[in-house]
Amino acid sequence: MSAEVIAIGSELTCGSKLDTNSQWLSRELEALGWTVTRHTALADDMAAMTAEFREAATRSRVVMITGGLGPTLDDITRDALAAAFGQALITDEQALEQIKALFAARGREMPNRNHRQAQRPESAQMIQNFCGTAPGLIMRIEPDAEGLVHPDGCLIAVMPGVPAEMKPMFEQQVRPNLVASNTVITRKVIRSFGFGESDVEKMLGELTARGRNPEVGITASEAVISLWITARAEDAMTSQRLAEDVRAEILEHLGDAIYTEGDLELHQVVGNLLVQHGKRVACVEGSTTGGLIAHWFTEEHAHAKCLASASIYADLNFLKSIVDAGPSETSGQSFAMLAEQAASHLLATGAADCVLLSSPHTDESTNTGIRMKRGEVAVADANSFEVFDVSMTGNLAIFRQRAGRTAINRLRLILR
């Protein structure tokens, strides 16, 4: 049950606008049991569009096309679709009257150029647009002896590129034309922190191999590894069982590295634990995290109440001031030593139940010329104090994300 989505518009291919239609349509198609195998973005180019429409019909049973249905000369999706399948463009009189009526309702006469929007390939059916002037199209291409069309035929639906017009058109008029799949899909997502993408793949063995059912996909973003389980079966019970079996295997392999099954961010999980246990946290942050941890805890009102205090400092003298120690007592001490003293002071005075600290970071060039960022984070509560080194090449923002998550992940393990 293969499907693909094609987005039309030079504004997409040149980067002026982001294609969100393809993402939305893919989710809708997958929910109906279709497997979306391809996204394509095309400029307003007649030859490229004609060739792509023809090739898409050979690959997929369903092709969703968005954009290029406006009244201007660069809106050529209708023309390319007709050319791709050797059909003439004809005027749909009913669609033309509907467009005229829409303009009349606005107290205007339809401009001549909008006549283009009532044109369609001979075998296509028009889809009325209840939210704008551009009708959509549905076209069924039957298989042929030459193999130029998918063996089961191809359904092509063309919708406006404006999301506010495309979405209701799909929901109300395109979806009913999609033959319901006999495949039931169950999806689960598991998120982990602490291991790299390659490490997780090695730990899971053959679970991530392509061609399996369920399929397990791995994505990495800002040091978080997400595992996407997709199980397919002819009935819901079997589909859910397949997904659950793989889920159990992943939990067994990754253990404590898993922080959620769903869409929660790591800091949201930790915030929930702080609320659950009635704990307050103090954040003392150097440039290794630069205030990011405190920022995370202030994103939600309930979690912000658990933030006892937040400080951002430039050098270790600030940690000295927390413990009220003179230079002679602390000179030459490391971040780890000063952080432990500062945390002990904050805990002893009842200022917080747990403390997260980070050091100033360094940015040095290695022998190979690569810039390496290094820093430390510390986590303390009444029973423990731990320091973790963090180092990586690349962007400072990503370095801070990793360092911050290293600290709050340790707090998660303490609180759970």
C-alpha positions in Angstrom: 0.0 0.0 0.0 2.6 2.6 -1.2 1.9 6.3 -1.3 4.0 9.4 -2.0 3.6 13.1 -1.6 4.7 15.8 -4.1 4.9 19.5 -3.2 4.9 22.0 -6.0 6.4 25.5 -5.9 9.6 27.3 -6.6 9.2 29.0 -3.2 9.8 25.6 -1.6 12.8 24.5 -3.6 14.6 27.8 -3.2 14.0 27.7 0.6 11.7 30.7 0.9 9.0 28.6 2.4 8.9 25.4 4.4 6.9 22.5 3.1 4.6 21.5 6.1 1.9 19.9 3.8 3.9 16.8 3.1 4.5 16.1 6.8 0.8 16.5 7.6 -0.4 14.4 4.6 2.1 11.6 5.5 0.7 11.3 9.0 -2.9 11.2 7.6 -2.0 8.6 5.0 -0.1 6.4 7.5 -3.0 6.5 9.9 -5.1 5.1 7.0 -2.7 2.2 6.6 -0.7 3.6 3.6 3.1 3.4 3.7 4.6 6.8 2.5 7.8 6.0 0.7 8.8 9.3 -0.8 8.5 13.1 -0.5 9.4 15.2 -3.5 9.5 19.0 -3.9 9.5 20.5 -7.4 10.0 24.0 -8.7 7.4 25.3 -11.2 9.0 23.6 -14.1 6.8 22.0 -16.7 9.2 19.3 -17.9 10.3 18.3 -14.4 6.7 18.1 -13.1 5.4 16.1 -16.1 8.2 13.6 -15.7 7.8 13.3 -12.0 4.0 12.8 -12.2 4.4 10.0 -14.8 7.1 8.3 -12.7 5.2 8.6 -9.5 2.2 6.7 -11.1 4.5 3.8 -11.8 5.8 3.6 -8.2 2.8 4.2 -6.0 -0.9 3.4 -5.7 -1.6 6.8 -4.2 0.0 10.1 -5.1 -0.8 13.3 -3.2 0.2 16.6 -4.9 -0.1 20.0 -3.3 0.4 23.5 -4.9 0.3 25.0 -8.4 -3.4 25.4 -8.6 -3.6 29.2 -8.6 -4.7 31.5 -11.4 -1.3 32.8 -12.5 0.9 31.7 -15.3 3.4 29.9 -13.0 0.5 27.7 -11.6 1.0 24.8 -14.0 0.2 21.7 -12.0 -3.0 21.1 -14.1 -1.1 21.5 -17.3 1.7 19.1 -16.2 -0.8 16.5 -15.0 -2.6 16.5 -18.3 0.7 16.3 -20.3 2.0 13.5 -18.1 -0.9 11.2 -19.2 -1.5 12.5 -22.7 -4.7 14.2 -22.0 -6.2 17.6 -23.0 -7.1 20.3 -20.6 -10.9 21.0 -20.6 -13.0 23.6 -18.8 -15.2 22.1 -16.1 -18.3 24.3 -16.4 -19.6 23.4 -12.9 -16.3 24.4 -11.3 -16.3 27.6 -13.3 -19.7 28.6 -12.0 -18.6 27.8 -8.5 -15.6 30.1 -8.8 -17.8 32.9 -10.3 -20.3 32.5 -7.4 -17.5 32.7 -4.9 -16.3 36.0 -6.3 -19.9 37.3 -6.5 -20.4 36.5 -2.8 -17.5 38.8 -2.2 -19.1 41.5 -4.3 -16.6 41.1 -7.1 -16.5 39.9 -10.7 -14.3 36.9 -11.4 -11.1 38.1 -13.2 -10.4 36.3 -16.5 -7.2 34.7 -15.2 -9.2 32.7 -12.7 -10.8 30.8 -15.6 -7.6 28.6 -15.5 -8.7 27.3 -12.1 -11.7 25.6 -13.7 -9.6 23.5 -16.1 -8.8 19.8 -15.6 -7.4 16.9 -17.5 -10.1 15.0 -19.4 -10.3 12.0 -17.0 -10.0 14.0 -13.8 -12.8 15.0 -11.4 -12.9 18.4 -9.8 -12.9 18.8 -6.0 -14.8 21.8 -4.8 -12.8 24.2 -2.6 -15.0 25.5 0.2 -12.2 27.6 1.7 -10.8 29.3 -1.5 -11.0 29.7 -5.2 -8.7 26.8 -6.4 -10.6 23.5 -6.9 -8.7 20.3 -6.4 -8.5 17.3 -8.7 -8.8 13.6 -8.4 -7.6 11.4 -11.2 -7.5 7.6 -11.4 -4.9 6.1 -13.7 -5.6 2.5 -14.7 -2.7 0.0 -15.1 -1.5 -0.5 -18.7 0.2 -3.3 -20.7 3.4 -1.4 -20.9 3.9 -1.2 -17.1 3.9 2.6 -17.1 1.4 2.7 -14.2 1.5 0.8 -10.9 0.1 -2.7 -11.4 -2.8 -1.9 -9.1 -3.5 1.5 -10.7 -2.8 4.9 -9.2 -5.0 7.4 -7.5 -3.7 11.0 -7.9 -5.2 13.8 -5.8 -4.2 17.4 -6.3 -4.9 20.0 -3.6 -4.1 23.7 -3.0 -0.7 24.5 -1.4 -2.4 26.7 1.2 -2.6 24.5 4.3 -5.9 26.1 5.4 -7.4 25.0 2.1 -5.6 21.7 1.7 -6.4 20.2 5.0 -10.2 20.5 4.9 -10.2 19.4 1.3 -8.3 16.2 2.2 -10.4 15.5 5.2 -13.8 16.0 3.6 -13.3 15.0 0.0 -10.0 13.2 -0.6 -10.0 10.8 2.3 -13.2 9.1 1.4 -11.7 8.2 -2.0 -8.8 6.4 -0.4 -9.6 2.7 -0.2 -9.3 1.6 3.4 -6.3 -0.5 3.9 -6.7 -3.9 5.6 -3.5 -3.2 7.4 -3.7 -2.0 11.1 -0.6 0.0 12.2 0.5 0.4 15.8 3.2 3.0 16.6 5.2 3.5 19.7 8.1 5.9 20.5 10.8 5.3 23.2 13.3 8.0 24.1 16.6 7.5 25.7 19.7 9.4 26.9 23.2 8.4 27.7 24.2 6.3 24.7 25.1 7.4 21.2 23.1 6.3 18.1 25.7 3.7 17.0 25.8 2.3 20.6 22.1 1.9 20.8 21.9 0.2 17.4 24.6 -2.3 18.5 22.8 -3.0 21.8 19.5 -3.7 19.9 21.1 -6.1 17.4 18.8 -7.2 14.6 15.9 -5.2 15.9 16.8 -2.2 13.7 17.4 -4.2 10.5 15.3 -3.1 7.6 12.5 -5.3 6.3 11.4 -6.5 9.7 7.9 -6.3 11.2 7.8 -4.4 13.4 10.2 -1.9 12.0 12.4 0.0 14.5 13.8 3.4 13.3 16.4 5.3 15.2 16.8 9.1 15.2 19.2 11.3 17.1 18.6 14.9 18.1 20.6 16.9 20.6 22.0 13.8 22.3 18.5 12.2 22.7 18.0 8.9 20.9 14.4 8.1 19.8 13.3 4.7 18.8 10.2 4.5 16.5 8.3 1.2 16.5 5.9 0.6 13.6 4.0 -2.7 13.6 1.7 -3.8 10.8 -0.9 -6.6 10.9 -4.3 -7.4 9.5 -6.0 -6.9 12.9 -5.5 -4.5 15.8 -4.7 -7.2 18.4 -1.9 -8.7 16.4 -0.5 -5.3 15.5 -0.5 -4.2 19.1 1.1 -7.5 20.2 3.9 -7.2 17.7 4.6 -3.7 18.9 4.5 -4.6 22.5 6.9 -7.6 22.0 9.5 -5.3 20.5 8.9 -2.6 23.1 9.7 -5.1 25.8 12.9 -6.1 24.1 14.0 -2.5 23.8 13.3 -1.9 27.5 15.3 -4.9 28.4 18.3 -3.8 26.3 18.4 -0.1 27.2 17.1 -0.2 30.8 17.7 3.0 32.7 18.7 4.9 29.6 15.0 5.1 28.7 13.4 8.2 30.2 10.0 8.2 28.5 7.7 6.3 26.2 6.0 9.2 24.4 6.7 12.8 23.5 7.9 14.2 26.8 11.2 16.0 26.8 13.8 14.8 29.4 13.4 18.0 31.4 9.7 17.6 31.5 10.1 14.1 32.9 12.5 15.4 35.6 10.1 18.3 36.3 7.3 15.9 36.9 9.5 13.9 39.3 10.3 17.0 41.3 6.6 17.8 41.6 5.8 14.2 42.5 8.4 14.0 45.3 7.9 17.6 46.5 11.5 18.5 45.8 13.1 21.8 45.0 16.2 22.3 42.9 18.8 25.0 42.8 20.7 25.7 39.6 24.2 27.2 39.6 25.4 27.5 36.0 28.6 28.5 34.3 29.0 28.8 30.6 28.9 25.0 30.1 25.1 25.2 30.3 24.7 29.0 30.4 21.3 29.0 32.2 19.8 26.4 30.0 18.8 24.1 32.9 17.0 26.8 34.7 15.3 27.8 31.5 14.0 24.3 31.0 12.4 24.3 34.5 10.7 27.6 33.9 8.9 26.4 30.8 5.9 24.9 32.7 4.3 26.6 35.7 4.2 23.5 37.9 7.9 22.9 37.3 8.9 26.5 37.9 7.6 26.2 41.4 10.2 23.5 42.0 13.0 25.9 41.0 14.4 27.1 44.3 17.0 29.5 42.8 18.9 30.0 39.6 22.3 31.7 39.2 24.5 32.2 36.1 28.2 33.0 36.8 31.3 33.8 34.8 34.1 32.3 36.8 34.8 30.1 39.9 34.9 33.1 42.2 31.1 33.0 42.3 31.2 29.5 43.8 33.7 30.8 46.4 31.1 33.5 47.3 28.4 30.9 47.9 30.5 29.1 50.6 31.7 32.5 51.9 35.3 31.4 51.8 38.2 33.7 51.4 40.8 33.4 48.6 43.3 31.8 50.9 41.0 28.9 51.6 39.9 28.1 48.1 42.7 29.3 45.8 43.8 26.6 43.4 40.7 24.4 44.0 39.0 22.8 41.1 35.4 23.2 40.0 34.6 19.8 41.5 35.8 20.9 44.9 34.1 24.2 44.9 30.9 22.8 43.5 30.8 20.2 46.3 31.2 22.9 48.9 28.6 25.2 47.3 26.1 22.3 47.0 26.7 21.3 50.6 26.1 24.8 51.7 22.8 25.2 49.7 21.6 21.8 51.0 22.6 22.4 54.6 20.8 25.8 54.7 17.6 24.2 53.3 17.8 26.4 50.2 17.2 23.4 48.0 16.7 19.6 48.1 19.0 19.0 45.2 21.6 21.1 43.3 22.7 21.2 39.7 25.9 23.0 38.9 28.0 23.5 35.7 31.5 24.9 35.2 32.8 27.5 32.9 33.6 25.8 29.6 36.8 25.8 27.5 37.0 26.0 23.8 40.4 24.7 22.6 42.0 23.7 19.3 43.2 20.1 19.1 46.3 18.9 17.3 44.2 18.3 14.2 42.8 21.8 14.2 39.3 20.8 15.5 37.7 22.9 18.1 36.9 20.9 21.3 34.6 22.2 23.9 35.0 20.9 27.5 33.1 21.4 30.7 31.8 19.7 33.8 28.4 19.3 35.4 27.7 18.3 39.0 24.6 16.8 40.7 24.0 16.8 44.4 21.4 15.8 46.9 21.5 14.9 50.6 23.0 11.5 49.9 25.4 12.0 47.0 27.6 14.3 45.0 28.7 13.5 41.4 30.7 15.3 38.7 30.5 14.4 35.0 32.9 15.6 32.3 31.3 16.7 29.0 33.3 17.3 25.8 32.5 17.5 22.2 33.3 19.3 19.0 30.9 21.5 17.1 28.2 24.0 18.0 28.1 25.6 21.5 24.3 25.3 21.7 24.4 21.6 21.1 27.3 21.2 23.6 25.1 23.0 26.2 22.1 20.7 25.4 24.2 17.6 26.0 25.8 19.0 29.2 22.4 20.1 30.6 20.8 16.8 29.8 23.7 14.9 31.4 23.0 16.8 34.6 19.2 16.5 34.6 19.3 12.8 33.5 21.4 12.0 36.6 18.9 13.9 38.7 16.1 11.7 37.0 17.9 8.6 38.1 18.2 9.9 41.7 14.6 10.9 41.9 12.9 8.0 40.2 
